[in-house]
Structures are given as structure tokens and as C-alpha cells.
Amino acid sequence: NDLIDNVSAHTNLDFLNTTHAIYYSMHAKFLFTKNEYNAFIFVDGNSYPSSLKFAQFLCNSYKMSPKDLMSICANPNDQETLLNLFNDGYLFCE
């Protein structure tokens, strides 16, 4: 299957129910930093707040299953970050 680009902005994560795999853009660099309370994911100069668990999972996984990703991304802040990463074009669905 070809990677499907996000043509329109997603408003929720329901589209993941019909997704087989999630990839991040091969041209993007995913890194994270942490402090005492949370973490920040950095992608091509943009920062996204997240939990440490979500940041570690995302930055160490090129291909992810929606089930695994959603189990890690359980809190609303991580879900908002995930949605923003899709809408900003850093994550793609197959």
C-alpha cells in the first residue's frame, strides 16, 4: 500500500480505527527532551508537549500499529500532540 497523505486536517483520532500502520516522515527528525514533569517532542524545529512514555515510544518507532500507539497515547495532552503531528504532516497512515 502507498502511504496516504493527510489532505485535510483531522479533528479527532477516529481515523486511526481504519489504519493498518502509522509511519513518520522519513525526512523528519524526531527527538525528545524531558524535565521533571513531562517531555517535549521536537520535529524539524517544532516542539510538542507530551508524556515521557509517549515521547520515548514515538521517537524509537518508525512503524507503529494504531493499537500500540493509542495504548501509549492515553491522556488527552498526548492525543492532542498526536493529532497535531498528523495535521502538521509528520505522521502518515497506511
SEDOKE-426508 format. One line per 8 residues: their letters; for each residue y, z, x of C-alpha. Coordinates in steps of 0.5 Angstrom, whole numbers, padded with zeros to 4 digits. Last residue first. Example, Ala and Ser with C-alpha at 12.3 -4.5 7.8 and 13.67 -1.06 7.14 Angstrom:
2
sa = -0002/0014/0027  -0009/0016/0025
//
This chain:
94
ecflygdn = 0006/0011/-0002  0013/0015/-0002  0018/0016/0003  0022/0021/0006  0029/0021/0010  0033/0016/0005  0038/0021/0003  0035/0022/-0004
flnllteq = 0028/0024/-0001  0031/0029/0003  0036/0031/-0002  0030/0032/-0007  0026/0036/-0001  0032/0041/0000  0033/0042/-0007  0025/0044/-0007
dnpnacis = 0026/0048/-0001  0032/0052/-0005  0028/0053/-0011  0022/0056/-0008  0015/0053/-0008  0016/0048/-0002  0009/0050/0001  0005/0049/-0005
mldkpsmk = 0009/0043/-0006  0008/0039/0000  0000/0041/0000  0000/0038/-0007  0004/0032/-0005  0000/0030/0001  0004/0029/0007  0004/0024/0013
ysnclfqa = 0009/0025/0019  0007/0033/0019  0010/0038/0024  0017/0038/0022  0015/0038/0014  0011/0044/0015  0015/0048/0020  0021/0047/0016
fklsspys = 0017/0049/0009  0015/0056/0013  0022/0057/0016  0025/0057/0009  0030/0051/0008  0037/0049/0009  0039/0042/0010  0043/0039/0016
ngdvfifa = 0045/0032/0018  0045/0030/0025  0040/0025/0024  0035/0030/0021  0036/0037/0022  0032/0042/0018  0035/0049/0017  0032/0056/0017
nyenktfl = 0032/0062/0014  0033/0070/0014  0034/0072/0022  0035/0065/0024  0031/0059/0025  0032/0052/0028  0029/0045/0025  0028/0038/0028
fkahmsyy = 0026/0032/0024  0028/0025/0028  0029/0019/0023  0027/0012/0025  0020/0013/0023  0022/0015/0016  0018/0021/0013  0012/0020/0010
iahttnlf = 0009/0022/0003  0002/0021/0000  -0001/0019/-0006  0005/0019/-0011  0004/0020/-0019  0006/0027/-0019  0011/0027/-0014  0016/0023/-0019
dlnthasv = 0017/0030/-0022  0021/0032/-0017  0027/0032/-0020  0034/0028/-0021  0032/0023/-0016  0037/0018/-0014  0035/0010/-0015  0032/0005/-0011
ndildn = 0028/0010/-0007  0024/0006/-0002  0016/0005/-0004  0012/0004/0003  0007/-0001/0002  0000/0000/0000
//
